[in-house]
Amino acid sequence: MSTVLAIIGALGIIGSLMFSGWQARVLAKQVAFQATMNGVATLHNVMAGLHNVQRFLADDPALIPHFAPERSDCRRDVADPAKVEMVAAMYADVLCIGLYALSSVPAATTENTWEDYCKDLLGKSTALRAEVESKPWGYPRLARIADSLEKKEPPKASVSG
């Protein structure tokens, strides 16, 4: 009788361990799925912020030469300087938020991809670079990226020219 009870007890322990293993596997899948969803949500939020800023360029094409000069033949002095500064600050905010968010949620994308995008914008946009360089305390990661760029043309504080 004690042998039967020992076998039943051992089967209970084995069954319990198998059930715990199955639960751990299901939990690992749920955690992986949640990490992917967090990455998607983070990337979506960053892109939504970026699109909100880029909407200003679509609404006022005079701003385009300040942020994407390769996409416009307009002169820079056409745009309202205050609007250029405001959009540059908004761009810098979104880029900085993206750097922090995407580096904290690895499932979203690699930080280097976003860094490359930041380098590209900082290299093309004198208004954005001027904003970052005038407030390095506000955009520390962007300031480091701007410092690492080869400065072909120094940023101008004014929007004319």
GIKAJO-V116052 format. One record per residue. N is the residue number from 1. OMEGA is omega in whole degrees, 0 to 359 (999 if undefined). Layout:
BEGIN
N|OMEGA ; N|OMEGA
END
This chain:
BEGIN
1|180 ; 2|177 ; 3|179 ; 4|179 ; 5|178 ; 6|178 ; 7|179 ; 8|178 ; 9|179 ; 10|178 ; 11|177 ; 12|179 ; 13|179 ; 14|178 ; 15|179 ; 16|178 ; 17|179 ; 18|179 ; 19|178 ; 20|177 ; 21|178 ; 22|178 ; 23|180 ; 24|179 ; 25|179 ; 26|179 ; 27|178 ; 28|177 ; 29|179 ; 30|179 ; 31|179 ; 32|178 ; 33|180 ; 34|177 ; 35|177 ; 36|180 ; 37|176 ; 38|178 ; 39|179 ; 40|180 ; 41|179 ; 42|180 ; 43|179 ; 44|180 ; 45|179 ; 46|180 ; 47|178 ; 48|177 ; 49|179 ; 50|180 ; 51|177 ; 52|179 ; 53|181 ; 54|177 ; 55|177 ; 56|179 ; 57|179 ; 58|181 ; 59|181 ; 60|183 ; 61|178 ; 62|179 ; 63|187 ; 64|181 ; 65|181 ; 66|185 ; 67|178 ; 68|186 ; 69|180 ; 70|182 ; 71|183 ; 72|175 ; 73|181 ; 74|175 ; 75|180 ; 76|186 ; 77|180 ; 78|185 ; 79|175 ; 80|183 ; 81|179 ; 82|179 ; 83|178 ; 84|180 ; 85|180 ; 86|180 ; 87|177 ; 88|178 ; 89|178 ; 90|176 ; 91|181 ; 92|177 ; 93|182 ; 94|179 ; 95|180 ; 96|177 ; 97|178 ; 98|178 ; 99|180 ; 100|184 ; 101|184 ; 102|176 ; 103|181 ; 104|178 ; 105|185 ; 106|181 ; 107|182 ; 108|178 ; 109|177 ; 110|180 ; 111|182 ; 112|179 ; 113|179 ; 114|176 ; 115|178 ; 116|178 ; 117|179 ; 118|178 ; 119|180 ; 120|180 ; 121|180 ; 122|178 ; 123|183 ; 124|188 ; 125|177 ; 126|179 ; 127|180 ; 128|180 ; 129|179 ; 130|178 ; 131|182 ; 132|182 ; 133|179 ; 134|180 ; 135|181 ; 136|178 ; 137|181 ; 138|182 ; 139|188 ; 140|180 ; 141|178 ; 142|179 ; 143|177 ; 144|179 ; 145|180 ; 146|179 ; 147|183 ; 148|181 ; 149|170 ; 150|184 ; 151|178 ; 152|180 ; 153|180 ; 154|179 ; 155|180 ; 156|178 ; 157|180 ; 158|182 ; 159|181 ; 160|171 ; 161|999
END
